Amino acid sequence: MPEYKRKRRGRLKSAPKVKQKTKKDDIPYDIPMTPAEKEYKPKKNMRVLKGKKLESQRRFRIGVCVVGIIAVVLVFCQLIMPAGVFETASNAVKLIGGGSYPLNLESNDTIAVVSKGSYYYVLSSNSLSVFSNAGKKVFTHSHGFENPVLKTSKTRALLFDQGKNDILIFTLGGLKTSKTFKQDIKNAAIGDDGTYALVTSAENYAAKVSVFKKNNELVYEWFSSEDLVNNVAVAPSGKKIAVSTIISKVGRYDSEVSVFNFKSSTAENKKTFENTVVYALDTTFTGGFSVLTANQYIFIKWSNFKQNEYKNEYNTAMFRAGNNGVAVVYNRENDKTDNRIAIFSSSGKLKKEFQYKGIITDFALRNGNIYCISDTKAYILNREGEIIRSGECGFGAVRITPMGQNVMAVITDTKINKIKLAEE
């Protein structure tokens, strides 16, 4: 058997040679290269795939812009249509169509006529009717009130039975709300957003003012302990009310006008009128409200209570609001043919005043001109008091409403006629 022995190496004996690596200087520099465009040339059917993140960001930005535009539109609509887009649009639809004049009235006693630009209300002793300027009867409602009083806003009308307990609220679609209260109603008002206020009697108080939103929710009450409340007005925004009270003093009556903002029973502003009674409050224009006394016209701003005042030596006889201002007729106490007509802007600044000789049965303001009837004659007066157009209105005319530049509706107790006035 062969003998195997382990080989021994001396400690000083050299190890086998290891083959050394090639030095750096020995690396060849003529390495063949392939052009990149040839190596990475994309195929014709290749597509670039974009991630979902960029697309999501783009959609988010578009969504934010759309929401912003909608919000701006809604705010704008709320400013010009405080009662709501739907109600305003619904009222506009009701006015589509026409009719023919003359129109017959289902009554024999016309109490009030209120013009709203393209249509007008006619209140009689037994019904409330609405007609468009084109002659369409929008609706008629028999109210059955003994002492009906009409108050209007841009889109609604409030009818109450003075001294009784019932109110009716209308849009151009007809009756919207009917309510009966425990206390008798002294006065009422309605704002452009549908908010309404009632002056009623109250146990242990001289009077109570109650404010309701258009959904009939009670939002505010104010009690007068001693003074009689004779007028109330609601701001077009529905966020404030103005109240006039009569203060009895020895040998005289003073009046006070107060503004409340629903946050407190304390008025935020007050104005006292000595030795006179406030006849009416009017809120046709959004900036402020009008105050009428025996021989004064005052316009008070809602925001800061700044005032424009006008005083006439004659007595206040008639007040009318137009599309861009208001007008007041003052006449001599013992001579109804001696009149002063004052025209004010929508902010209460006096624009013009002039004298008019003749009995004024009714008048209206449109585009700065005065439309009026006197006996059987109808006139249009310019701001200088000059007659620029005239016509015959017939017997029995009690109220008018302008319907165009030279056209007016003349309302009697039983009929509505449309007349066109000829140039003088």
DRENVOTI-543269 format. One record per residue (C-alpha): residue number from 0; residue in one letter; x, y, z. Coordinates in nm, 2 decimals, padded with zeros to 4 digits. Layout:
// DRENVOTI-543269
- NUM a X Y Z $
...
This chain:
// DRENVOTI-543269
- 0 m 00.00 00.00 00.00 $
- 1 p 00.15 00.33 -00.10 $
- 2 e 00.25 00.56 00.19 $
- 3 y 00.12 00.91 00.19 $
- 4 k 00.30 01.17 00.39 $
- 5 r 00.21 01.53 00.46 $
- 6 k 00.44 01.77 00.29 $
- 7 r 00.59 02.02 00.52 $
- 8 r 00.69 02.37 00.42 $
- 9 g 00.94 02.57 00.59 $
- 10 r 00.86 02.90 00.75 $
- 11 l 01.12 03.07 00.53 $
- 12 k 01.03 02.89 00.22 $
- 13 s 00.86 03.12 -00.04 $
- 14 a 00.49 03.07 -00.12 $
- 15 p 00.38 02.99 -00.48 $
- 16 k 00.37 03.30 -00.70 $
- 17 v 00.04 03.47 -00.74 $
- 18 k -00.05 03.60 -01.07 $
- 19 q -00.08 03.98 -01.05 $
- 20 k -00.37 04.19 -01.19 $
- 21 t -00.33 04.40 -01.49 $
- 22 k -00.21 04.75 -01.42 $
- 23 k -00.43 05.05 -01.49 $
- 24 d -00.19 05.17 -01.75 $
- 25 d -00.24 04.85 -01.94 $
- 26 i -00.62 04.90 -01.99 $
- 27 p -00.69 04.96 -02.35 $
- 28 y -00.86 05.30 -02.44 $
- 29 d -01.00 05.20 -02.77 $
- 30 i -01.32 05.04 -02.63 $
- 31 p -01.58 05.02 -02.91 $
- 32 m -01.89 05.24 -02.82 $
- 33 t -02.24 05.21 -02.95 $
- 34 p -02.43 05.55 -03.02 $
- 35 a -02.71 05.61 -02.75 $
- 36 e -02.97 05.70 -03.01 $
- 37 k -02.94 05.36 -03.17 $
- 38 e -02.93 05.17 -02.84 $
- 39 y -03.23 05.35 -02.68 $
- 40 k -03.44 05.43 -02.98 $
- 41 p -03.81 05.40 -02.87 $
- 42 k -04.04 05.18 -03.06 $
- 43 k -04.33 05.32 -03.25 $
- 44 n -04.59 05.17 -03.03 $
- 45 m -04.45 05.30 -02.70 $
- 46 r -04.67 05.53 -02.48 $
- 47 v -04.59 05.77 -02.20 $
- 48 l -04.80 05.70 -01.89 $
- 49 k -04.88 06.00 -01.66 $
- 50 g -04.94 05.94 -01.30 $
- 51 k -05.28 06.00 -01.13 $
- 52 k -05.14 06.26 -00.90 $
- 53 l -05.12 06.54 -01.16 $
- 54 e -05.46 06.46 -01.29 $
- 55 s -05.61 06.47 -00.94 $
- 56 q -05.45 06.81 -00.87 $
- 57 r -05.59 06.95 -01.19 $
- 58 r -05.94 06.82 -01.11 $
- 59 f -05.91 06.97 -00.76 $
- 60 r -05.82 07.31 -00.89 $
- 61 i -06.11 07.30 -01.14 $
- 62 g -06.35 07.20 -00.86 $
- 63 v -06.23 07.49 -00.64 $
- 64 c -06.28 07.74 -00.92 $
- 65 v -06.63 07.61 -01.00 $
- 66 v -06.73 07.62 -00.63 $
- 67 g -06.59 07.98 -00.61 $
- 68 i -06.78 08.09 -00.91 $
- 69 i -07.10 07.94 -00.78 $
- 70 a -07.05 08.11 -00.44 $
- 71 v -07.00 08.45 -00.60 $
- 72 v -07.31 08.40 -00.82 $
- 73 l -07.52 08.30 -00.51 $
- 74 v -07.40 08.60 -00.31 $
- 75 f -07.48 08.83 -00.60 $
- 76 c -07.82 08.68 -00.64 $
- 77 q -07.89 08.71 -00.27 $
- 78 l -07.80 09.08 -00.29 $
- 79 i -08.04 09.15 -00.58 $
- 80 m -08.30 08.88 -00.49 $
- 81 p -08.32 08.87 -00.11 $
- 82 a -08.64 08.66 -00.11 $
- 83 g -08.45 08.39 -00.31 $
- 84 v -08.38 08.29 -00.66 $
- 85 f -08.67 08.05 -00.69 $
- 86 e -08.93 08.29 -00.56 $
- 87 t -08.81 08.57 -00.78 $
- 88 a -08.80 08.35 -01.09 $
- 89 s -09.15 08.21 -01.00 $
- 90 n -09.29 08.56 -00.98 $
- 91 a -09.13 08.65 -01.32 $
- 92 v -09.30 08.35 -01.48 $
- 93 k -09.64 08.45 -01.35 $
- 94 l -09.61 08.78 -01.54 $
- 95 i -09.57 08.61 -01.87 $
- 96 g -09.87 08.67 -02.10 $
- 97 g -10.10 08.96 -02.16 $
- 98 g -10.46 09.08 -02.16 $
- 99 s -10.66 09.37 -02.29 $
- 100 y -10.79 09.69 -02.14 $
- 101 p -11.02 09.80 -01.99 $
- 102 l -11.03 09.56 -01.70 $
- 103 n -11.32 09.51 -01.48 $
- 104 l -11.28 09.50 -01.10 $
- 105 e -11.48 09.27 -00.88 $
- 106 s -11.56 09.54 -00.63 $
- 107 n -11.71 09.88 -00.59 $
- 108 d -11.46 10.05 -00.36 $
- 109 t -11.09 10.09 -00.45 $
- 110 i -10.88 10.15 -00.14 $
- 111 a -10.52 10.14 -00.25 $
- 112 v -10.30 10.08 -00.56 $
- 113 v -09.93 09.99 -00.53 $
- 114 s -09.71 09.99 -00.84 $
- 115 k -09.42 09.75 -00.86 $
- 116 g -09.28 09.84 -01.20 $
- 117 s -09.40 09.57 -01.43 $
- 118 y -09.72 09.49 -01.23 $
- 119 y -09.94 09.65 -00.97 $
- 120 y -10.17 09.56 -00.67 $
- 121 v -10.53 09.68 -00.65 $
- 122 l -10.68 09.66 -00.30 $
- 123 s -11.06 09.69 -00.27 $
- 124 s -11.30 09.65 00.01 $
- 125 n -11.35 09.28 -00.06 $
- 126 s -11.05 09.16 -00.26 $
- 127 l -10.68 09.19 -00.35 $
- 128 s -10.59 09.17 -00.72 $
- 129 v -10.27 09.18 -00.91 $
- 130 f -10.24 09.29 -01.28 $
- 131 s -09.94 09.30 -01.51 $
- 132 n -09.89 09.62 -01.71 $
- 133 a -09.97 09.41 -02.02 $
- 134 g -10.32 09.36 -01.88 $
- 135 k -10.29 09.01 -01.75 $
- 136 k -10.48 08.93 -01.43 $
- 137 v -10.22 08.74 -01.22 $
- 138 f -10.46 08.65 -00.93 $
- 139 t -10.75 08.78 -00.73 $
- 140 h -10.81 08.68 -00.37 $
- 141 s -11.13 08.76 -00.16 $
- 142 h -11.00 08.87 00.18 $
- 143 g -11.32 08.93 00.38 $
- 144 f -11.15 09.19 00.60 $
- 145 e -11.34 09.49 00.75 $
- 146 n -11.04 09.72 00.75 $
- 147 p -10.78 09.59 00.51 $
- 148 v -10.44 09.74 00.49 $
- 149 l -10.18 09.65 00.23 $
- 150 k -09.80 09.65 00.28 $
- 151 t -09.56 09.53 00.00 $
- 152 s -09.20 09.44 -00.06 $
- 153 k -09.01 09.35 -00.38 $
- 154 t -09.17 09.00 -00.41 $
- 155 r -09.44 08.98 -00.15 $
- 156 a -09.75 09.15 -00.02 $
- 157 l -09.88 09.15 00.34 $
- 158 l -10.25 09.21 00.40 $
- 159 f -10.39 09.25 00.75 $
- 160 d -10.72 09.34 00.91 $
- 161 q -10.65 09.65 01.12 $
- 162 g -10.79 09.60 01.47 $
- 163 k -10.85 09.23 01.41 $
- 164 n -10.63 08.92 01.43 $
- 165 d -10.56 08.80 01.08 $
- 166 i -10.28 08.84 00.82 $
- 167 l -10.24 08.71 00.47 $
- 168 i -09.91 08.70 00.28 $
- 169 f -09.90 08.67 -00.10 $
- 170 t -09.65 08.61 -00.38 $
- 171 l -09.75 08.64 -00.74 $
- 172 g -09.84 08.27 -00.72 $
- 173 g -10.12 08.36 -00.48 $
- 174 l -10.17 08.31 -00.11 $
- 175 k -09.85 08.20 00.07 $
- 176 t -09.93 08.23 00.44 $
- 177 s -10.25 08.28 00.65 $
- 178 k -10.21 08.33 01.02 $
- 179 t -10.44 08.43 01.31 $
- 180 f -10.29 08.59 01.63 $
- 181 k -10.43 08.62 01.98 $
- 182 q -10.38 09.00 02.00 $
- 183 d -10.54 09.26 01.77 $
- 184 i -10.30 09.40 01.50 $
- 185 k -10.24 09.77 01.49 $
- 186 n -09.98 09.79 01.21 $
- 187 a -09.75 09.57 01.01 $
- 188 a -09.46 09.57 00.76 $
- 189 i -09.27 09.33 00.54 $
- 190 g -08.91 09.33 00.42 $
- 191 d -08.77 09.22 00.08 $
- 192 d -08.63 08.89 00.22 $
- 193 g -08.98 08.80 00.35 $
- 194 t -08.92 08.90 00.71 $
- 195 y -09.23 09.06 00.86 $
- 196 a -09.32 09.26 01.17 $
- 197 l -09.65 09.31 01.35 $
- 198 v -09.75 09.58 01.61 $
- 199 t -10.01 09.43 01.84 $
- 200 s -10.16 09.50 02.18 $
- 201 a -10.00 09.32 02.48 $
- 202 e -10.11 09.24 02.83 $
- 203 n -09.95 09.48 03.09 $
- 204 y -09.79 09.68 02.81 $
- 205 a -09.89 09.96 02.57 $
- 206 a -09.78 09.76 02.27 $
- 207 k -09.57 09.48 02.14 $
- 208 v -09.36 09.44 01.82 $
- 209 s -09.30 09.09 01.69 $
- 210 v -09.07 09.00 01.41 $
- 211 f -09.10 08.67 01.21 $
- 212 k -08.88 08.52 00.94 $
- 213 k -09.05 08.43 00.61 $
- 214 n -09.09 08.07 00.74 $
- 215 n -09.31 08.23 01.02 $
- 216 e -09.04 08.16 01.29 $
- 217 l -09.05 08.42 01.57 $
- 218 v -08.71 08.58 01.60 $
- 219 y -08.76 08.90 01.80 $
- 220 e -09.00 09.07 02.04 $
- 221 w -09.00 09.42 02.18 $
- 222 f -09.24 09.56 02.43 $
- 223 s -09.33 09.93 02.48 $
- 224 s -09.43 09.99 02.84 $
- 225 e -09.60 10.33 02.81 $
- 226 d -09.57 10.47 02.45 $
- 227 l -09.81 10.39 02.17 $
- 228 v -09.64 10.22 01.87 $
- 229 n -09.80 10.35 01.55 $
- 230 n -09.56 10.25 01.28 $
- 231 v -09.31 09.97 01.21 $
- 232 a -09.07 09.91 00.91 $
- 233 v -08.85 09.62 00.82 $
- 234 a -08.51 09.67 00.66 $
- 235 p -08.49 09.51 00.31 $
- 236 s -08.22 09.28 00.45 $
- 237 g -08.45 09.16 00.72 $
- 238 k -08.19 09.23 00.99 $
- 239 k -08.33 09.55 01.15 $
- 240 i -08.66 09.72 01.22 $
- 241 a -08.75 10.08 01.27 $
- 242 v -09.03 10.17 01.51 $
- 243 s -09.21 10.50 01.57 $
- 244 t -09.38 10.57 01.90 $
- 245 i -09.61 10.85 02.03 $
- 246 i -09.51 11.01 02.36 $
- 247 s -09.78 11.19 02.54 $
- 248 k -09.67 11.50 02.73 $
- 249 v -09.86 11.78 02.90 $
- 250 g -10.04 11.97 02.63 $
- 251 r -09.85 11.80 02.33 $
- 252 y -09.75 11.48 02.16 $
- 253 d -09.39 11.40 02.07 $
- 254 s -09.27 11.11 01.85 $
- 255 e -08.96 10.89 01.87 $
- 256 v -08.81 10.67 01.59 $
- 257 s -08.59 10.39 01.71 $
- 258 v -08.39 10.12 01.52 $
- 259 f -08.34 09.77 01.66 $
- 260 n -08.11 09.50 01.54 $
- 261 f -08.26 09.19 01.72 $
- 262 k -07.96 09.15 01.95 $
- 263 s -08.10 09.36 02.24 $
- 264 s -08.42 09.53 02.36 $
- 265 t -08.22 09.85 02.37 $
- 266 a -08.24 10.06 02.05 $
- 267 e -07.91 10.11 01.87 $
- 268 n -08.03 10.46 01.75 $
- 269 k -08.31 10.70 01.83 $
- 270 k -08.44 11.03 01.70 $
- 271 t -08.70 11.25 01.88 $
- 272 f -08.95 11.47 01.70 $
- 273 e -09.10 11.74 01.92 $
- 274 n -09.46 11.84 01.91 $
- 275 t -09.54 11.62 01.60 $
- 276 v -09.65 11.27 01.51 $
- 277 v -09.48 11.04 01.27 $
- 278 y -09.72 10.96 00.99 $
- 279 a -09.54 10.68 00.81 $
- 280 l -09.22 10.49 00.77 $
- 281 d -09.11 10.36 00.42 $
- 282 t -08.83 10.12 00.33 $
- 283 t -08.85 10.11 -00.05 $
- 284 f -08.47 10.17 -00.09 $
- 285 t -08.20 09.95 00.07 $
- 286 g -07.98 10.23 00.21 $
- 287 g -08.22 10.36 00.46 $
- 288 f -08.58 10.45 00.55 $
- 289 s -08.81 10.75 00.50 $
- 290 v -08.99 10.92 00.79 $
- 291 l -09.29 11.14 00.72 $
- 292 t -09.43 11.39 00.97 $
- 293 a -09.68 11.67 00.94 $
- 294 n -09.45 11.89 00.73 $
- 295 q -09.11 11.71 00.72 $
- 296 y -08.94 11.44 00.52 $
- 297 i -08.64 11.27 00.67 $
- 298 f -08.42 10.99 00.53 $
- 299 i -08.22 10.79 00.78 $
- 300 k -07.95 10.54 00.69 $
- 301 w -07.97 10.20 00.84 $
- 302 s -07.59 10.17 00.88 $
- 303 n -07.49 10.48 01.07 $
- 304 f -07.82 10.67 01.13 $
- 305 k -07.70 10.97 00.92 $
- 306 q -07.99 11.18 00.81 $
- 307 n -08.11 11.41 00.53 $
- 308 e -08.39 11.64 00.64 $
- 309 y -08.64 11.85 00.45 $
- 310 k -08.91 12.08 00.59 $
- 311 n -09.20 12.25 00.42 $
- 312 e -09.43 12.52 00.56 $
- 313 y -09.73 12.33 00.40 $
- 314 n -09.88 12.01 00.52 $
- 315 t -09.79 11.66 00.40 $
- 316 a -10.07 11.53 00.18 $
- 317 m -09.93 11.24 -00.03 $
- 318 f -09.62 11.03 -00.05 $
- 319 r -09.51 10.80 -00.34 $
- 320 a -09.20 10.59 -00.40 $
- 321 g -09.08 10.56 -00.76 $
- 322 n -08.82 10.35 -00.94 $
- 323 n -08.53 10.59 -00.85 $
- 324 g -08.66 10.82 -00.58 $
- 325 v -08.96 10.94 -00.38 $
- 326 a -09.19 11.24 -00.41 $
- 327 v -09.41 11.42 -00.15 $
- 328 v -09.70 11.65 -00.21 $
- 329 y -09.75 11.93 00.04 $
- 330 n -10.06 12.15 00.02 $
- 331 r -10.20 12.45 00.20 $
- 332 e -10.43 12.35 00.48 $
- 333 n -10.73 12.55 00.36 $
- 334 d -10.66 12.54 -00.01 $
- 335 k -10.61 12.20 -00.18 $
- 336 t -10.53 12.36 -00.51 $
- 337 d -10.21 12.52 -00.38 $
- 338 n -09.95 12.24 -00.38 $
- 339 r -09.58 12.21 -00.34 $
- 340 i -09.42 11.89 -00.49 $
- 341 a -09.07 11.78 -00.37 $
- 342 i -08.87 11.51 -00.54 $
- 343 f -08.60 11.32 -00.35 $
- 344 s -08.33 11.08 -00.46 $
- 345 s -08.31 10.72 -00.33 $
- 346 s -08.07 10.84 -00.06 $
- 347 g -08.31 11.12 00.05 $
- 348 k -08.14 11.42 -00.11 $
- 349 l -08.37 11.69 -00.25 $
- 350 k -08.35 11.70 -00.63 $
- 351 k -08.63 11.94 -00.71 $
- 352 e -08.93 12.12 -00.58 $
- 353 f -09.20 12.32 -00.76 $
- 354 q -09.54 12.46 -00.72 $
- 355 y -09.85 12.30 -00.88 $
- 356 k -10.19 12.48 -00.90 $
- 357 g -10.48 12.24 -00.91 $
- 358 i -10.64 11.96 -00.71 $
- 359 i -10.43 11.64 -00.72 $
- 360 t -10.64 11.33 -00.70 $
- 361 d -10.35 11.10 -00.72 $
- 362 f -09.99 11.10 -00.84 $
- 363 a -09.69 10.88 -00.90 $
- 364 l -09.32 10.91 -00.97 $
- 365 r -09.14 10.75 -01.26 $
- 366 n -08.80 10.83 -01.40 $
- 367 g -08.80 11.17 -01.23 $
- 368 n -09.13 11.28 -01.39 $
- 369 i -09.46 11.32 -01.20 $
- 370 y -09.77 11.14 -01.33 $
- 371 c -10.09 11.29 -01.18 $
- 372 i -10.47 11.31 -01.23 $
- 373 s -10.68 11.61 -01.14 $
- 374 d -11.06 11.57 -01.19 $
- 375 t -11.09 11.43 -01.54 $
- 376 k -10.75 11.53 -01.66 $
- 377 a -10.42 11.34 -01.66 $
- 378 y -10.08 11.50 -01.68 $
- 379 i -09.71 11.43 -01.69 $
- 380 l -09.50 11.70 -01.52 $
- 381 n -09.12 11.73 -01.56 $
- 382 r -08.89 11.83 -01.28 $
- 383 e -08.96 12.20 -01.34 $
- 384 g -09.33 12.15 -01.29 $
- 385 e -09.41 12.20 -01.66 $
- 386 i -09.68 11.99 -01.82 $
- 387 i -09.51 11.79 -02.10 $
- 388 r -09.80 11.55 -02.18 $
- 389 s -10.17 11.54 -02.10 $
- 390 g -10.49 11.35 -02.17 $
- 391 e -10.85 11.27 -02.06 $
- 392 c -10.89 11.02 -01.78 $
- 393 g -11.27 11.03 -01.74 $
- 394 f -11.49 11.06 -01.44 $
- 395 g -11.44 10.85 -01.12 $
- 396 a -11.06 10.81 -01.13 $
- 397 v -10.93 10.75 -00.79 $
- 398 r -10.57 10.61 -00.84 $
- 399 i -10.31 10.58 -01.12 $
- 400 t -10.00 10.37 -01.19 $
- 401 p -09.75 10.46 -01.46 $
- 402 m -09.69 10.18 -01.72 $
- 403 g -09.45 10.34 -01.96 $
- 404 q -09.30 10.67 -02.08 $
- 405 n -09.63 10.81 -02.19 $
- 406 v -09.88 10.56 -02.06 $
- 407 m -10.07 10.52 -01.74 $
- 408 a -10.34 10.30 -01.59 $
- 409 v -10.63 10.49 -01.44 $
- 410 i -10.82 10.30 -01.17 $
- 411 t -11.18 10.37 -01.07 $
- 412 d -11.39 10.18 -00.82 $
- 413 t -11.51 09.93 -01.09 $
- 414 k -11.27 09.95 -01.38 $
- 415 i -10.91 10.00 -01.50 $
- 416 n -10.85 10.20 -01.82 $
- 417 k -10.52 10.24 -02.01 $
- 418 i -10.46 10.58 -02.15 $
- 419 k -10.18 10.73 -02.36 $
- 420 l -10.09 11.09 -02.30 $
- 421 a -10.03 11.33 -02.59 $
- 422 e -09.74 11.58 -02.61 $
- 423 e -09.83 11.93 -02.52 $
